[in-house]
Amino acid sequence: MHTQPIDTAQAARAAREAVTAAAAVCRAVQARLDDLRAITKDDKSPVTIADFASQAVVAHVLREHLGGALVLVGEEGSQYLRQPEHRAHLHATLEAARFVWPEADEHDLLEAIDRGDAQPTEDHCYWTLDPIDGTKGFLRGQQYAVALARLDHGVPAVGAMACPNLPLDHASSLEAIDPAGSVYLSVLGEGTLEAPLLEPAGQSAHARRVVRGDLPPGRPVSACMSVEKAHSSTDDTTRVMERVGPSREPARLDSQCKYAVVARGQADVYLRLPTKKGYVERIWDHAAGALVASEAGCVVSDALGQPLDFTMGKGLERNRGIVCAPPSVHDRVVRAIAELGLLG
């Protein structure tokens, strides 16, 4: 199946509306964490419900805007919700989706979820979605993202990222839940825009361009560190940052929000180093965020300094690790990784 070219402006509008709607669903679920845990008898059920509902809503909105020939590559299929023992999860997911899609029924919901269970197409023109990136941040009531990107022939061309708890004020704490949140929209060659998430869809009067300049010589460098340690080696990150030069307090948060935080200058480096041999990054974890950062002026590569290769299907098979930083800092980070021999 080959997807047809679509108007970039139309795709960007659809992407922003899709992640905005999904973020509203995720916020509604996050406000009911304890209730949902009681209903499903499962401590992790709220993020499961939000994941499924978010994916369904994104698929629905994209189809409404762009038509039926939609290829969406994501993490979820509906098999879990179709199992009789998970009826409570299905009902809660449908209720969550109806927050922005009131006419949805069970069939609509399951069909929409399965639209995100596609394989990358032969011509590599498709959408990729992480319906909730940063699940532990979501459960803690901290940072997470809904990240959606359109890939054209292996190149992220449109990226939309909703960060429901990320303050628009760059001086605000990253730990508090922000009442408005932030949304980012990037188009290849056209830059990155930042706006309040709760701004009505389709309006951009309050959007502002995100431009990340290079770091002045001698200025201390701040890393954007994960709260969770499972996916990146924080000890090795510390060693790299010590070699890069004087440092300042790291910004700690989970999810692709880290790309936005580096793009807007609250941190200077987002670094992911593999924690085990053979670990492969997934495309939905980076396509949207990498475009947001690179269109703002950052350089995004793997830990060897190679461009990210999105042509290998669902995984970044030809890449190892991630480095996102302003140009001169990026060069210093890649050099430090090589000097320390961290990738063998």
Contacts in CASP RR format, 6 or more apart in sequence:
PFRMAT RR
TARGET T0000
AUTHOR 0000-0000-0000
METHOD contacts of the structure
MODEL  1
MHTQPIDTAQAARAAREAVTAAAAVCRAVQARLDDLRAITKDDKSPVTIA
DFASQAVVAHVLREHLGGALVLVGEEGSQYLRQPEHRAHLHATLEAARFV
WPEADEHDLLEAIDRGDAQPTEDHCYWTLDPIDGTKGFLRGQQYAVALAR
LDHGVPAVGAMACPNLPLDHASSLEAIDPAGSVYLSVLGEGTLEAPLLEP
AGQSAHARRVVRGDLPPGRPVSACMSVEKAHSSTDDTTRVMERVGPSREP
ARLDSQCKYAVVARGQADVYLRLPTKKGYVERIWDHAAGALVASEAGCVV
SDALGQPLDFTMGKGLERNRGIVCAPPSVHDRVVRAIAELGLLG
1 69 0 8 1.000
1 71 0 8 1.000
1 121 0 8 1.000
1 122 0 8 1.000
2 121 0 8 1.000
2 122 0 8 1.000
2 123 0 8 1.000
2 125 0 8 1.000
3 69 0 8 1.000
3 71 0 8 1.000
3 121 0 8 1.000
3 123 0 8 1.000
3 125 0 8 1.000
3 126 0 8 1.000
4 69 0 8 1.000
5 125 0 8 1.000
6 66 0 8 1.000
8 157 0 8 1.000
8 158 0 8 1.000
8 187 0 8 1.000
10 65 0 8 1.000
10 66 0 8 1.000
11 66 0 8 1.000
11 150 0 8 1.000
11 157 0 8 1.000
11 158 0 8 1.000
12 158 0 8 1.000
12 159 0 8 1.000
12 160 0 8 1.000
12 185 0 8 1.000
12 187 0 8 1.000
13 65 0 8 1.000
13 202 0 8 1.000
14 61 0 8 1.000
14 62 0 8 1.000
14 65 0 8 1.000
14 66 0 8 1.000
15 62 0 8 1.000
15 127 0 8 1.000
15 148 0 8 1.000
15 149 0 8 1.000
15 150 0 8 1.000
15 158 0 8 1.000
15 159 0 8 1.000
15 160 0 8 1.000
15 185 0 8 1.000
16 160 0 8 1.000
16 183 0 8 1.000
16 185 0 8 1.000
16 201 0 8 1.000
16 202 0 8 1.000
17 61 0 8 1.000
17 65 0 8 1.000
17 201 0 8 1.000
17 202 0 8 1.000
18 57 0 8 1.000
18 58 0 8 1.000
18 61 0 8 1.000
18 62 0 8 1.000
18 65 0 8 1.000
18 148 0 8 1.000
18 160 0 8 1.000
19 58 0 8 1.000
19 146 0 8 1.000
19 147 0 8 1.000
19 148 0 8 1.000
19 160 0 8 1.000
19 161 0 8 1.000
19 162 0 8 1.000
19 183 0 8 1.000
20 162 0 8 1.000
20 183 0 8 1.000
20 197 0 8 1.000
20 201 0 8 1.000
21 57 0 8 1.000
21 58 0 8 1.000
21 61 0 8 1.000
21 100 0 8 1.000
21 101 0 8 1.000
21 201 0 8 1.000
22 53 0 8 1.000
22 54 0 8 1.000
22 55 0 8 1.000
22 57 0 8 1.000
22 58 0 8 1.000
22 61 0 8 1.000
22 131 0 8 1.000
22 146 0 8 1.000
22 162 0 8 1.000
23 54 0 8 1.000
23 146 0 8 1.000
23 162 0 8 1.000
23 164 0 8 1.000
23 183 0 8 1.000
23 197 0 8 1.000
24 99 0 8 1.000
24 100 0 8 1.000
25 50 0 8 1.000
25 53 0 8 1.000
25 54 0 8 1.000
25 57 0 8 1.000
25 96 0 8 1.000
25 97 0 8 1.000
25 99 0 8 1.000
25 100 0 8 1.000
26 50 0 8 1.000
26 53 0 8 1.000
26 54 0 8 1.000
26 132 0 8 1.000
26 138 0 8 1.000
26 144 0 8 1.000
26 146 0 8 1.000
26 164 0 8 1.000
27 164 0 8 1.000
28 96 0 8 1.000
28 99 0 8 1.000
29 36 0 8 1.000
29 46 0 8 1.000
29 49 0 8 1.000
29 50 0 8 1.000
29 53 0 8 1.000
29 96 0 8 1.000
30 46 0 8 1.000
30 50 0 8 1.000
30 138 0 8 1.000
30 141 0 8 1.000
30 164 0 8 1.000
32 46 0 8 1.000
33 46 0 8 1.000
33 139 0 8 1.000
36 45 0 8 1.000
36 46 0 8 1.000
36 49 0 8 1.000
36 92 0 8 1.000
37 43 0 8 1.000
37 45 0 8 1.000
37 46 0 8 1.000
39 45 0 8 1.000
39 88 0 8 1.000
39 92 0 8 1.000
40 49 0 8 1.000
40 88 0 8 1.000
40 89 0 8 1.000
40 92 0 8 1.000
41 88 0 8 1.000
42 48 0 8 1.000
42 89 0 8 1.000
44 139 0 8 1.000
45 89 0 8 1.000
45 92 0 8 1.000
46 138 0 8 1.000
46 139 0 8 1.000
47 132 0 8 1.000
47 135 0 8 1.000
47 138 0 8 1.000
47 139 0 8 1.000
48 80 0 8 1.000
48 89 0 8 1.000
49 89 0 8 1.000
49 92 0 8 1.000
49 93 0 8 1.000
49 96 0 8 1.000
50 96 0 8 1.000
50 131 0 8 1.000
50 132 0 8 1.000
50 138 0 8 1.000
51 75 0 8 1.000
51 76 0 8 1.000
51 131 0 8 1.000
51 132 0 8 1.000
51 135 0 8 1.000
52 76 0 8 1.000
52 78 0 8 1.000
52 80 0 8 1.000
52 81 0 8 1.000
52 89 0 8 1.000
52 93 0 8 1.000
52 109 0 8 1.000
52 113 0 8 1.000
52 131 0 8 1.000
53 93 0 8 1.000
53 94 0 8 1.000
53 96 0 8 1.000
53 97 0 8 1.000
53 109 0 8 1.000
54 131 0 8 1.000
54 132 0 8 1.000
54 146 0 8 1.000
55 74 0 8 1.000
55 75 0 8 1.000
55 76 0 8 1.000
55 77 0 8 1.000
55 112 0 8 1.000
55 113 0 8 1.000
55 116 0 8 1.000
55 129 0 8 1.000
55 131 0 8 1.000
56 93 0 8 1.000
56 97 0 8 1.000
56 101 0 8 1.000
56 104 0 8 1.000
56 109 0 8 1.000
56 112 0 8 1.000
56 113 0 8 1.000
57 97 0 8 1.000
57 100 0 8 1.000
57 101 0 8 1.000
57 112 0 8 1.000
58 72 0 8 1.000
58 129 0 8 1.000
58 131 0 8 1.000
58 146 0 8 1.000
58 148 0 8 1.000
59 70 0 8 1.000
59 72 0 8 1.000
59 112 0 8 1.000
59 113 0 8 1.000
59 115 0 8 1.000
59 116 0 8 1.000
60 101 0 8 1.000
60 104 0 8 1.000
60 108 0 8 1.000
60 112 0 8 1.000
62 70 0 8 1.000
62 72 0 8 1.000
62 127 0 8 1.000
63 70 0 8 1.000
63 112 0 8 1.000
63 115 0 8 1.000
70 115 0 8 1.000
70 127 0 8 1.000
71 118 0 8 1.000
71 120 0 8 1.000
71 121 0 8 1.000
71 125 0 8 1.000
71 126 0 8 1.000
71 127 0 8 1.000
72 115 0 8 1.000
72 116 0 8 1.000
72 118 0 8 1.000
72 126 0 8 1.000
72 127 0 8 1.000
72 128 0 8 1.000
72 129 0 8 1.000
73 116 0 8 1.000
73 118 0 8 1.000
73 119 0 8 1.000
73 120 0 8 1.000
73 126 0 8 1.000
73 127 0 8 1.000
73 128 0 8 1.000
73 129 0 8 1.000
73 283 0 8 1.000
73 284 0 8 1.000
73 313 0 8 1.000
73 314 0 8 1.000
74 116 0 8 1.000
74 117 0 8 1.000
74 118 0 8 1.000
74 128 0 8 1.000
74 129 0 8 1.000
74 130 0 8 1.000
74 131 0 8 1.000
74 284 0 8 1.000
74 314 0 8 1.000
75 129 0 8 1.000
75 130 0 8 1.000
75 131 0 8 1.000
75 282 0 8 1.000
75 284 0 8 1.000
76 113 0 8 1.000
76 116 0 8 1.000
76 117 0 8 1.000
76 131 0 8 1.000
77 113 0 8 1.000
77 114 0 8 1.000
77 116 0 8 1.000
77 117 0 8 1.000
78 109 0 8 1.000
78 110 0 8 1.000
78 113 0 8 1.000
78 114 0 8 1.000
78 117 0 8 1.000
80 86 0 8 1.000
80 89 0 8 1.000
81 89 0 8 1.000
81 90 0 8 1.000
81 93 0 8 1.000
81 109 0 8 1.000
81 110 0 8 1.000
81 113 0 8 1.000
82 90 0 8 1.000
82 110 0 8 1.000
90 106 0 8 1.000
90 109 0 8 1.000
93 109 0 8 1.000
94 104 0 8 1.000
94 105 0 8 1.000
94 106 0 8 1.000
94 109 0 8 1.000
97 104 0 8 1.000
97 109 0 8 1.000
98 104 0 8 1.000
101 108 0 8 1.000
104 112 0 8 1.000
116 129 0 8 1.000
118 126 0 8 1.000
119 313 0 8 1.000
119 314 0 8 1.000
120 126 0 8 1.000
120 313 0 8 1.000
120 314 0 8 1.000
123 153 0 8 1.000
124 151 0 8 1.000
124 152 0 8 1.000
124 153 0 8 1.000
124 154 0 8 1.000
124 310 0 8 1.000
124 311 0 8 1.000
124 313 0 8 1.000
125 151 0 8 1.000
125 152 0 8 1.000
125 153 0 8 1.000
126 150 0 8 1.000
126 151 0 8 1.000
127 148 0 8 1.000
127 149 0 8 1.000
127 150 0 8 1.000
127 151 0 8 1.000
128 148 0 8 1.000
128 149 0 8 1.000
128 151 0 8 1.000
128 283 0 8 1.000
128 284 0 8 1.000
128 287 0 8 1.000
128 288 0 8 1.000
129 146 0 8 1.000
129 147 0 8 1.000
129 148 0 8 1.000
129 149 0 8 1.000
129 284 0 8 1.000
130 145 0 8 1.000
130 146 0 8 1.000
130 147 0 8 1.000
130 256 0 8 1.000
130 284 0 8 1.000
130 285 0 8 1.000
130 288 0 8 1.000
131 146 0 8 1.000
132 138 0 8 1.000
132 144 0 8 1.000
132 145 0 8 1.000
132 146 0 8 1.000
133 144 0 8 1.000
133 145 0 8 1.000
133 146 0 8 1.000
133 147 0 8 1.000
133 255 0 8 1.000
133 256 0 8 1.000
133 284 0 8 1.000
133 285 0 8 1.000
134 143 0 8 1.000
134 144 0 8 1.000
134 145 0 8 1.000
134 254 0 8 1.000
134 255 0 8 1.000
135 144 0 8 1.000
136 227 0 8 1.000
136 228 0 8 1.000
136 254 0 8 1.000
137 143 0 8 1.000
137 144 0 8 1.000
137 227 0 8 1.000
137 228 0 8 1.000
137 253 0 8 1.000
137 254 0 8 1.000
137 255 0 8 1.000
138 144 0 8 1.000
140 227 0 8 1.000
141 165 0 8 1.000
141 177 0 8 1.000
142 165 0 8 1.000
142 174 0 8 1.000
142 175 0 8 1.000
142 177 0 8 1.000
142 227 0 8 1.000
142 253 0 8 1.000
142 254 0 8 1.000
143 163 0 8 1.000
143 165 0 8 1.000
143 166 0 8 1.000
143 174 0 8 1.000
143 253 0 8 1.000
143 254 0 8 1.000
143 255 0 8 1.000
143 257 0 8 1.000
144 163 0 8 1.000
144 164 0 8 1.000
144 165 0 8 1.000
144 254 0 8 1.000
144 255 0 8 1.000
144 257 0 8 1.000
145 161 0 8 1.000
145 162 0 8 1.000
145 163 0 8 1.000
145 255 0 8 1.000
145 256 0 8 1.000
145 257 0 8 1.000
146 161 0 8 1.000
146 162 0 8 1.000
146 164 0 8 1.000
147 159 0 8 1.000
147 160 0 8 1.000
147 161 0 8 1.000
147 256 0 8 1.000
147 284 0 8 1.000
147 285 0 8 1.000
147 287 0 8 1.000
147 288 0 8 1.000
147 289 0 8 1.000
148 159 0 8 1.000
148 160 0 8 1.000
148 161 0 8 1.000
148 288 0 8 1.000
149 156 0 8 1.000
149 157 0 8 1.000
149 158 0 8 1.000
149 159 0 8 1.000
149 160 0 8 1.000
149 284 0 8 1.000
149 287 0 8 1.000
149 288 0 8 1.000
149 289 0 8 1.000
149 291 0 8 1.000
150 156 0 8 1.000
150 157 0 8 1.000
150 158 0 8 1.000
150 159 0 8 1.000
151 157 0 8 1.000
151 283 0 8 1.000
151 287 0 8 1.000
151 310 0 8 1.000
153 311 0 8 1.000
154 309 0 8 1.000
154 310 0 8 1.000
154 311 0 8 1.000
155 188 0 8 1.000
155 310 0 8 1.000
156 188 0 8 1.000
156 287 0 8 1.000
156 288 0 8 1.000
156 290 0 8 1.000
156 291 0 8 1.000
156 310 0 8 1.000
157 187 0 8 1.000
157 188 0 8 1.000
157 291 0 8 1.000
158 186 0 8 1.000
158 187 0 8 1.000
158 188 0 8 1.000
158 291 0 8 1.000
159 184 0 8 1.000
159 185 0 8 1.000
159 186 0 8 1.000
159 187 0 8 1.000
159 287 0 8 1.000
159 288 0 8 1.000
159 289 0 8 1.000
159 291 0 8 1.000
159 292 0 8 1.000
160 183 0 8 1.000
160 184 0 8 1.000
160 185 0 8 1.000
160 186 0 8 1.000
160 288 0 8 1.000
161 183 0 8 1.000
161 184 0 8 1.000
161 256 0 8 1.000
161 257 0 8 1.000
161 259 0 8 1.000
161 260 0 8 1.000
161 288 0 8 1.000
161 289 0 8 1.000
161 292 0 8 1.000
162 182 0 8 1.000
162 183 0 8 1.000
162 184 0 8 1.000
162 197 0 8 1.000
163 181 0 8 1.000
163 182 0 8 1.000
163 183 0 8 1.000
163 184 0 8 1.000
163 197 0 8 1.000
163 255 0 8 1.000
163 257 0 8 1.000
163 260 0 8 1.000
164 178 0 8 1.000
164 181 0 8 1.000
164 197 0 8 1.000
165 176 0 8 1.000
165 177 0 8 1.000
165 178 0 8 1.000
165 181 0 8 1.000
166 174 0 8 1.000
166 178 0 8 1.000
166 181 0 8 1.000
166 182 0 8 1.000
166 257 0 8 1.000
166 260 0 8 1.000
166 261 0 8 1.000
167 173 0 8 1.000
167 174 0 8 1.000
167 176 0 8 1.000
167 178 0 8 1.000
167 180 0 8 1.000
167 181 0 8 1.000
167 182 0 8 1.000
168 178 0 8 1.000
168 180 0 8 1.000
168 181 0 8 1.000
168 182 0 8 1.000
168 194 0 8 1.000
168 195 0 8 1.000
168 196 0 8 1.000
170 264 0 8 1.000
170 265 0 8 1.000
170 266 0 8 1.000
172 178 0 8 1.000
174 251 0 8 1.000
174 252 0 8 1.000
174 253 0 8 1.000
174 261 0 8 1.000
174 266 0 8 1.000
179 198 0 8 1.000
180 196 0 8 1.000
180 197 0 8 1.000
180 198 0 8 1.000
181 196 0 8 1.000
181 197 0 8 1.000
181 198 0 8 1.000
182 194 0 8 1.000
182 195 0 8 1.000
182 196 0 8 1.000
182 197 0 8 1.000
182 260 0 8 1.000
183 194 0 8 1.000
183 195 0 8 1.000
183 196 0 8 1.000
183 197 0 8 1.000
183 199 0 8 1.000
184 192 0 8 1.000
184 193 0 8 1.000
184 194 0 8 1.000
184 210 0 8 1.000
184 260 0 8 1.000
184 263 0 8 1.000
184 289 0 8 1.000
184 292 0 8 1.000
185 192 0 8 1.000
185 193 0 8 1.000
185 195 0 8 1.000
185 207 0 8 1.000
186 192 0 8 1.000
186 193 0 8 1.000
186 288 0 8 1.000
186 289 0 8 1.000
186 291 0 8 1.000
186 292 0 8 1.000
186 295 0 8 1.000
186 296 0 8 1.000
187 295 0 8 1.000
188 291 0 8 1.000
188 295 0 8 1.000
189 295 0 8 1.000
190 295 0 8 1.000
191 209 0 8 1.000
191 210 0 8 1.000
191 295 0 8 1.000
191 296 0 8 1.000
192 209 0 8 1.000
192 210 0 8 1.000
192 263 0 8 1.000
192 291 0 8 1.000
192 292 0 8 1.000
192 293 0 8 1.000
192 295 0 8 1.000
192 296 0 8 1.000
193 204 0 8 1.000
193 207 0 8 1.000
193 208 0 8 1.000
193 209 0 8 1.000
193 210 0 8 1.000
194 207 0 8 1.000
194 208 0 8 1.000
194 209 0 8 1.000
194 210 0 8 1.000
194 260 0 8 1.000
194 264 0 8 1.000
195 204 0 8 1.000
195 206 0 8 1.000
195 207 0 8 1.000
195 208 0 8 1.000
196 206 0 8 1.000
199 206 0 8 1.000
210 260 0 8 1.000
210 263 0 8 1.000
210 264 0 8 1.000
210 292 0 8 1.000
210 296 0 8 1.000
211 296 0 8 1.000
211 297 0 8 1.000
212 262 0 8 1.000
212 263 0 8 1.000
212 264 0 8 1.000
212 265 0 8 1.000
212 293 0 8 1.000
212 296 0 8 1.000
212 297 0 8 1.000
212 298 0 8 1.000
212 326 0 8 1.000
213 297 0 8 1.000
213 326 0 8 1.000
214 326 0 8 1.000
214 327 0 8 1.000
214 328 0 8 1.000
214 329 0 8 1.000
215 221 0 8 1.000
215 268 0 8 1.000
215 326 0 8 1.000
215 328 0 8 1.000
215 329 0 8 1.000
218 246 0 8 1.000
220 245 0 8 1.000
220 246 0 8 1.000
220 247 0 8 1.000
220 248 0 8 1.000
221 241 0 8 1.000
221 244 0 8 1.000
221 245 0 8 1.000
221 246 0 8 1.000
221 247 0 8 1.000
221 248 0 8 1.000
221 268 0 8 1.000
221 269 0 8 1.000
221 329 0 8 1.000
222 247 0 8 1.000
222 248 0 8 1.000
222 249 0 8 1.000
222 250 0 8 1.000
222 251 0 8 1.000
222 266 0 8 1.000
222 267 0 8 1.000
222 268 0 8 1.000
222 269 0 8 1.000
223 237 0 8 1.000
223 241 0 8 1.000
223 247 0 8 1.000
223 250 0 8 1.000
223 251 0 8 1.000
223 267 0 8 1.000
223 268 0 8 1.000
223 269 0 8 1.000
223 270 0 8 1.000
223 271 0 8 1.000
224 250 0 8 1.000
224 251 0 8 1.000
224 253 0 8 1.000
224 258 0 8 1.000
224 261 0 8 1.000
224 262 0 8 1.000
224 266 0 8 1.000
224 267 0 8 1.000
224 268 0 8 1.000
224 269 0 8 1.000
224 270 0 8 1.000
224 271 0 8 1.000
225 234 0 8 1.000
225 237 0 8 1.000
225 250 0 8 1.000
225 251 0 8 1.000
225 252 0 8 1.000
226 232 0 8 1.000
226 234 0 8 1.000
226 252 0 8 1.000
226 253 0 8 1.000
226 254 0 8 1.000
226 258 0 8 1.000
227 252 0 8 1.000
227 253 0 8 1.000
227 254 0 8 1.000
228 254 0 8 1.000
230 275 0 8 1.000
231 272 0 8 1.000
231 275 0 8 1.000
232 271 0 8 1.000
232 272 0 8 1.000
232 273 0 8 1.000
232 274 0 8 1.000
232 275 0 8 1.000
233 273 0 8 1.000
233 274 0 8 1.000
233 275 0 8 1.000
233 342 0 8 1.000
236 273 0 8 1.000
236 340 0 8 1.000
236 342 0 8 1.000
237 271 0 8 1.000
237 273 0 8 1.000
239 340 0 8 1.000
239 342 0 8 1.000
240 271 0 8 1.000
240 273 0 8 1.000
240 333 0 8 1.000
240 336 0 8 1.000
240 337 0 8 1.000
240 340 0 8 1.000
240 342 0 8 1.000
241 247 0 8 1.000
241 269 0 8 1.000
241 271 0 8 1.000
243 336 0 8 1.000
243 339 0 8 1.000
243 340 0 8 1.000
244 269 0 8 1.000
244 329 0 8 1.000
244 332 0 8 1.000
244 333 0 8 1.000
244 336 0 8 1.000
245 332 0 8 1.000
250 267 0 8 1.000
251 258 0 8 1.000
251 261 0 8 1.000
251 266 0 8 1.000
251 267 0 8 1.000
253 261 0 8 1.000
256 285 0 8 1.000
256 286 0 8 1.000
256 288 0 8 1.000
256 289 0 8 1.000
258 267 0 8 1.000
258 270 0 8 1.000
258 324 0 8 1.000
259 270 0 8 1.000
259 288 0 8 1.000
259 289 0 8 1.000
259 290 0 8 1.000
259 292 0 8 1.000
259 293 0 8 1.000
259 300 0 8 1.000
259 324 0 8 1.000
260 289 0 8 1.000
260 292 0 8 1.000
260 293 0 8 1.000
261 267 0 8 1.000
261 270 0 8 1.000
262 268 0 8 1.000
262 269 0 8 1.000
262 270 0 8 1.000
262 293 0 8 1.000
262 298 0 8 1.000
262 324 0 8 1.000
262 325 0 8 1.000
263 292 0 8 1.000
263 293 0 8 1.000
263 296 0 8 1.000
263 297 0 8 1.000
263 298 0 8 1.000
264 296 0 8 1.000
268 325 0 8 1.000
268 326 0 8 1.000
268 329 0 8 1.000
269 323 0 8 1.000
269 324 0 8 1.000
269 325 0 8 1.000
269 329 0 8 1.000
269 333 0 8 1.000
270 293 0 8 1.000
270 322 0 8 1.000
270 323 0 8 1.000
270 324 0 8 1.000
270 325 0 8 1.000
271 303 0 8 1.000
271 322 0 8 1.000
271 323 0 8 1.000
271 324 0 8 1.000
271 333 0 8 1.000
272 281 0 8 1.000
272 303 0 8 1.000
272 321 0 8 1.000
272 322 0 8 1.000
273 303 0 8 1.000
273 321 0 8 1.000
273 337 0 8 1.000
273 342 0 8 1.000
273 343 0 8 1.000
274 303 0 8 1.000
274 320 0 8 1.000
274 321 0 8 1.000
274 343 0 8 1.000
280 315 0 8 1.000
280 316 0 8 1.000
280 317 0 8 1.000
281 315 0 8 1.000
281 316 0 8 1.000
281 319 0 8 1.000
281 321 0 8 1.000
281 322 0 8 1.000
282 314 0 8 1.000
282 315 0 8 1.000
282 316 0 8 1.000
283 310 0 8 1.000
283 313 0 8 1.000
283 314 0 8 1.000
283 315 0 8 1.000
283 316 0 8 1.000
284 314 0 8 1.000
286 308 0 8 1.000
286 316 0 8 1.000
286 322 0 8 1.000
287 310 0 8 1.000
290 300 0 8 1.000
290 308 0 8 1.000
290 324 0 8 1.000
293 300 0 8 1.000
293 324 0 8 1.000
294 300 0 8 1.000
297 326 0 8 1.000
297 327 0 8 1.000
298 324 0 8 1.000
298 325 0 8 1.000
298 326 0 8 1.000
298 327 0 8 1.000
298 330 0 8 1.000
299 323 0 8 1.000
299 324 0 8 1.000
299 325 0 8 1.000
299 326 0 8 1.000
299 327 0 8 1.000
299 330 0 8 1.000
300 308 0 8 1.000
300 322 0 8 1.000
300 323 0 8 1.000
300 324 0 8 1.000
301 307 0 8 1.000
301 308 0 8 1.000
301 322 0 8 1.000
301 323 0 8 1.000
301 330 0 8 1.000
301 334 0 8 1.000
302 308 0 8 1.000
302 316 0 8 1.000
302 319 0 8 1.000
302 320 0 8 1.000
302 321 0 8 1.000
302 322 0 8 1.000
302 323 0 8 1.000
303 320 0 8 1.000
303 321 0 8 1.000
303 322 0 8 1.000
303 323 0 8 1.000
303 334 0 8 1.000
303 337 0 8 1.000
303 342 0 8 1.000
303 343 0 8 1.000
304 319 0 8 1.000
304 320 0 8 1.000
304 334 0 8 1.000
304 337 0 8 1.000
304 338 0 8 1.000
304 343 0 8 1.000
305 323 0 8 1.000
305 334 0 8 1.000
306 318 0 8 1.000
306 319 0 8 1.000
308 316 0 8 1.000
308 319 0 8 1.000
308 322 0 8 1.000
309 316 0 8 1.000
309 317 0 8 1.000
309 318 0 8 1.000
309 319 0 8 1.000
310 316 0 8 1.000
312 318 0 8 1.000
320 343 0 8 1.000
323 330 0 8 1.000
323 333 0 8 1.000
323 334 0 8 1.000
323 337 0 8 1.000
324 330 0 8 1.000
325 333 0 8 1.000
337 343 0 8 1.000
END
